[in-house]
Amino acid sequence: MGQLNLVILAAGLGSRFKGNKQCVSVGPQGKWLLDYSIYDALKAGFKRIILVIREELRAEVTEHFCSVFGDDLNFELVVQDIDQLPENYKRPELRKKPWGTVHALWSIRNVIGPHDLFASINADDFYGREAFMQMTAELSILEEERVLSGFLMGYQLGRSLSAHGGVTRGICKLNEQRELLEIVECRDLVMTEEGKVESRSTSEYYSPNMLCSMNFWGFDARIFELLEASFVDFLKEHGHSVTSEFVLPDAVNMMVKDHKKMMAIPTNSRWFGMTFREDLAAIKKFLVDLEANNEYPTSFRLS
């Protein structure tokens, strides 16, 4: 097995949050939410952390990691450069916005070895240690079953909502073997008083036990060829746009339609995210309680 990497996508602009939410202090001693994912991943056997960022965050991230983890954290920073595109494509002159999570993940292709395995997550979500342990166990299968293209960690829909507004979630359609058939984007989801999940944009209802994608993926180096092919297809249609983004669930849907095999991993792990600034108070209490219950130490320093 090659090196086991955790890739954290942290180049987003945080428009709904109105700020760089990946760099907000939410835990005791000024911890960021992504610090908990790093700690959990290291406990689960991951060896290197790769953070995809905007260039202007480099100094702040480096200083923070040294402060929280000490000098022994094996990490690498990769800039999501909006001018770095597949051959024959150029950024529209007026475009300032990142191209989305497909481009962010494609940006790390040169720092992942041909035999390396990696998980990819969002910087502004809490995923839970159990989920990282599950992903470590499942990733080894990629080396054995070469027809398998990757994994998606599936969280319970009802446990992924916000109390402060409707959210968009990718609901997973699976077959009996847990193979992914499609990720359906559903908007403005809220929990009803009857305990169902409602989309206020379509008036459709969903079971809270359905699995949804929280952008926790597992891949090996083969994925980059597939990502580039799907990204080129996106650029053919939207390459002139100054705002359109290409996200991983859409790329995975394209791969599945092209008969690439993706498996879902159901997890009971607790998820927490920062969609709205109003979510901060609940997240801070959640993290304080975790440390009070000795689920996490006060210090994350590695030495």
Phi and psi in degrees as a GROMACS rama.xvg file:
@    title "Ramachandran Plot"
@    xaxis  label "Phi"
@    yaxis  label "Psi"
@TYPE xy
-76.8183  -170.39  GLY-2
-69.3946  142.887  GLN-3
-97.484  116.152  LEU-4
-113.656  145.798  ASN-5
-108.71  121.98  LEU-6
-103.763  124.741  VAL-7
-114.322  119.622  ILE-8
-86.585  110.678  LEU-9
-133.897  26.6257  ALA-10
-99.4583  1.38226  ALA-11
-65.2788  159.381  GLY-12
-89.5811  -13.4639  LEU-13
62.421  46.3784  GLY-14
-62.1155  -48.2236  SER-15
-67.9731  -31.5668  ARG-16
-79.1765  -19.5756  PHE-17
64.2593  51.0838  LYS-18
160.477  174.618  GLY-19
-78.7099  83.022  ASN-20
-68.1753  -20.0225  LYS-21
-67.2663  -16.6099  GLN-22
-113.982  18.1713  CYS-23
-86.8314  133.582  VAL-24
-74.6322  115.023  SER-25
-120.699  -23.7385  VAL-26
-103.154  169.218  GLY-27
-55.5594  150.493  PRO-28
58.752  28.5234  GLN-29
75.4777  19.5917  GLY-30
-67.6909  144.43  LYS-31
-88.9148  162.016  TRP-32
-63.6983  -36.4837  LEU-33
-66.9338  -20.9257  LEU-34
-60.6801  -36.3091  ASP-35
-69.2258  -36.8135  TYR-36
-65.7525  -40.8426  SER-37
-62.5185  -46.4178  ILE-38
-59.4094  -46.53  TYR-39
-64.5212  -40.5914  ASP-40
-64.866  -41.8424  ALA-41
-61.9266  -41.1529  LEU-42
-63.7645  -29.1493  LYS-43
-87.8089  -1.03765  ALA-44
108.719  1.07627  GLY-45
-70.9234  143.733  PHE-46
-110.059  -26.4649  LYS-47
-136.643  142.812  ARG-48
-109.094  126.092  ILE-49
-116.284  119.833  ILE-50
-110.08  122.28  LEU-51
-93.1223  118.882  VAL-52
-134.077  172.528  ILE-53
-87.3194  150.621  ARG-54
-56.2581  -36.6783  GLU-55
-68.6441  -11.1218  GLU-56
-94.5719  -5.61639  LEU-57
-55.977  -53.2882  ARG-58
-63.488  -42.9752  ALA-59
-64.5802  -42.4969  GLU-60
-66.1119  -45.071  VAL-61
-60.7886  -46.3711  THR-62
-62.4145  -40.7604  GLU-63
-65.1198  -46.5944  HIS-64
-60.4631  -41.7829  PHE-65
-64.1172  -36.7698  CYS-66
-69.4174  -43.1861  SER-67
-83.0327  -43.7452  VAL-68
-106.464  -8.41421  PHE-69
83.4292  -164.108  GLY-70
-92.6553  -0.248991  ASP-71
-98.7188  1.06266  ASP-72
-72.7445  125.832  LEU-73
-85.6528  97.3408  ASN-74
-135.192  156.774  PHE-75
-138.191  137.8  GLU-76
-103.012  130.009  LEU-77
-121.821  127.044  VAL-78
-85.9759  129.35  VAL-79
-81.9765  95.7968  GLN-80
-89.326  114.598  ASP-81
-67.9982  -12.2682  ILE-82
-88.6408  -11.4916  ASP-83
-88.6391  105.934  GLN-84
-132.948  164.167  LEU-85
-57.1244  159.034  PRO-86
-54.1608  140.934  GLU-87
78.4576  9.42918  ASN-88
-122.532  142.786  TYR-89
-131.395  148.863  LYS-90
-67.5185  134.62  ARG-91
-58.3852  141.461  PRO-92
-55.061  -36.2518  GLU-93
-88.5823  -3.52722  LEU-94
-77.0337  127.604  ARG-95
-119.8  -14.9873  LYS-96
-85.5127  141.858  LYS-97
-58.5893  158.442  PRO-98
-82.4561  -6.76855  TRP-99
113.299  -179.734  GLY-100
-72.4282  -24.8906  THR-101
-64.6809  -47.5308  VAL-102
-63.7781  -39.1354  HIS-103
-59.7834  -45.5463  ALA-104
-71.3408  -38.3902  LEU-105
-60.1694  -27.9485  TRP-106
-65.6865  -19.1872  SER-107
-94.5697  7.3161  ILE-108
-58.6861  -27.7849  ARG-109
-88.3583  -4.40294  ASN-110
-112.267  2.67308  VAL-111
-104.452  123.982  ILE-112
-70.7293  160.236  GLY-113
-62.3218  -21.0932  PRO-114
-112  7.20395  HIS-115
-75.8379  153.041  ASP-116
-116.572  150.858  LEU-117
-153.276  151.711  PHE-118
-108.984  148.841  ALA-119
-125.324  132.491  SER-120
-137.587  168.933  ILE-121
-83.7636  149.971  ASN-122
-73.7604  -25.2892  ALA-123
-103.991  25.143  ASP-124
-127.122  148.119  ASP-125
-103.101  124.146  PHE-126
-107.801  -22.2185  TYR-127
91.0651  139.617  GLY-128
-63.5356  -37.0626  ARG-129
-56.7603  -39.7055  GLU-130
-65.5797  -38.442  ALA-131
-66.9908  -38.1207  PHE-132
-62.9713  -42.4466  MET-133
-61.8821  -43.563  GLN-134
-65.3337  -39.7153  MET-135
-57.6117  -44.3625  THR-136
-65.9356  -40.4012  ALA-137
-76.0028  -33.0995  GLU-138
-60.0522  -32.7176  LEU-139
-60.7291  -24.1188  SER-140
-67.3844  -27.1931  ILE-141
-59.161  -32.2406  LEU-142
-75.1044  -22.7792  GLU-143
-94.2956  -38.561  GLU-144
-108.903  90.0667  GLU-145
-71.6795  -13.8807  ARG-146
-80.0775  -10.8652  VAL-147
-85.0185  128.331  LEU-148
-96.0134  -19.4086  SER-149
168.499  -179.583  GLY-150
-128.034  150.539  PHE-151
-123.857  127  LEU-152
-79.8351  122.315  MET-153
-103.004  120.102  GLY-154
-101.882  152.329  TYR-155
-69.0747  128.409  GLN-156
-56.379  -44.7294  LEU-157
-64.7519  -20.4054  GLY-158
-96.5968  9.16558  ARG-159
-114.019  7.75934  SER-160
-91.2408  166.765  LEU-161
-109.404  144.815  SER-162
-81.4505  -1.86631  ALA-163
-114.842  14.6446  HIS-164
153.014  166.849  GLY-165
-69.7797  146.568  GLY-166
-126.572  160.404  VAL-167
-100.118  131.773  THR-168
-134.326  148.083  ARG-169
-94.4461  105.594  GLY-170
-83.9712  133.625  ILE-171
-90.4134  129.074  CYS-172
-101.997  124.266  LYS-173
-126.452  157.295  LEU-174
-93.0014  -175.856  ASN-175
-67.3523  -19.5848  GLU-176
-91.9451  10.1563  GLN-177
67.1186  19.7379  ARG-178
-78.012  138.355  GLU-179
-75.1346  126.301  LEU-180
-99.2699  -35.9895  LEU-181
-172.295  148.408  GLU-182
-110.262  118.206  ILE-183
-102.832  118.854  VAL-184
-75.8486  123.908  GLU-185
-122.182  130.235  CYS-186
-104.986  156.117  ARG-187
53.8688  52.3705  ASP-188
-87.9946  133.633  LEU-189
-138.867  160.259  VAL-190
-90.9657  130.866  MET-191
-86.5876  167.549  THR-192
-64.2329  -23.1709  GLU-193
-84.7857  0.392952  GLU-194
84.6723  17.583  GLY-195
-105.529  162.811  LYS-196
-100.951  125.175  VAL-197
-115.052  138.017  GLU-198
-91.6909  111.762  SER-199
-71.5949  -14.0059  ARG-200
-84.2096  -25.5756  SER-201
-122.975  -8.27211  THR-202
63.9228  20.9268  SER-203
-88.5302  154.09  GLU-204
-117.842  148.296  TYR-205
-135.678  150.814  TYR-206
-71.5767  136.877  SER-207
-65.8224  -13.1574  PRO-208
-89.4766  -4.94349  ASN-209
-63.9871  150.611  MET-210
-86.8091  142.285  LEU-211
-132.82  160.21  CYS-212
-89.3356  129.171  SER-213
-112.642  25.413  MET-214
60.6849  43.0951  ASN-215
-111.974  106.656  PHE-216
-121.186  157.658  TRP-217
-130.292  127.901  GLY-218
-143.405  171.702  PHE-219
-122.578  -173.694  ASP-220
-65.1048  -16.4875  ALA-221
-62.6439  -21.9487  ARG-222
-66.8843  -24.155  ILE-223
-68.0216  -35.5733  PHE-224
-63.7487  -40.6761  GLU-225
-68.1367  -40.4302  LEU-226
-63.0272  -42.7375  LEU-227
-65.6134  -40.2021  GLU-228
-61.9564  -43.58  ALA-229
-70.8069  -34.3931  SER-230
-67.648  -38.766  PHE-231
-61.3679  -42.3731  VAL-232
-59.9071  -41.149  ASP-233
-62.8956  -44.7261  PHE-234
-66.4967  -31.3019  LEU-235
-58.5609  -35.1207  LYS-236
-96.5808  -33.6153  GLU-237
-122.692  9.07458  HIS-238
-62.9915  -18.1395  GLY-239
-86.1344  -10.2687  HIS-240
-75.7682  146.572  SER-241
-97.7278  -3.01671  VAL-242
-131.012  -25.3266  THR-243
-61.5927  138.794  SER-244
-122.873  151.12  GLU-245
-115.065  116.422  PHE-246
-107.018  156.778  VAL-247
-57.0777  -43.3191  LEU-248
-57.9541  -36.0825  PRO-249
-67.5095  -40.505  ASP-250
-65.3728  -41.898  ALA-251
-64.2928  -38.4215  VAL-252
-58.2295  -41.2821  ASN-253
-63.6865  -40.7213  MET-254
-65.5066  -43.4825  MET-255
-63.5044  -39.837  VAL-256
-64.3973  -24.9317  LYS-257
-92.0751  19.2329  ASP-258
70.1637  25.4683  HIS-259
-84.6362  138.015  LYS-260
-92.8724  119.986  LYS-261
-123.08  133.593  MET-262
-108.068  144.45  MET-263
-96.4972  141.26  ALA-264
-112.561  104.291  ILE-265
-68.0946  136.341  PRO-266
-132.523  146.638  THR-267
-97.8334  6.49261  ASN-268
-62.2079  149.066  SER-269
-80.4944  130.992  ARG-270
-110.716  143.265  TRP-271
-143.06  137.52  PHE-272
-139.45  166.846  GLY-273
-114.71  85.0319  MET-274
-84.7607  -44.4207  THR-275
-119.113  153.373  PHE-276
-61.2056  -26.8965  ARG-277
-68.4847  -15.0882  GLU-278
-73.446  -14.8358  ASP-279
-59.5699  -44.903  LEU-280
-59.6007  -44.5221  ALA-281
-66.889  -38.4296  ALA-282
-65.9489  -43.9171  ILE-283
-60.9465  -42.5378  LYS-284
-63.968  -42.6048  LYS-285
-57.8462  -44.7576  PHE-286
-72.3396  -38.1449  LEU-287
-60.6733  -42.6519  VAL-288
-64.7149  -37.4605  ASP-289
-61.3638  -43.2328  LEU-290
-70.7657  -36.6962  GLU-291
-63.2179  -31.0013  ALA-292
-89.7729  9.06252  ASN-293
63.6521  25.2585  ASN-294
-79.1769  -22.3378  GLU-295
-136.606  145.393  TYR-296
-76.8407  164.414  PRO-297
-65.3402  -40.2905  THR-298
-110.526  137.686  SER-299
-100.12  6.79569  PHE-300
-61.44  139.089  ARG-301
-88.4995  -8.49462  LEU-302
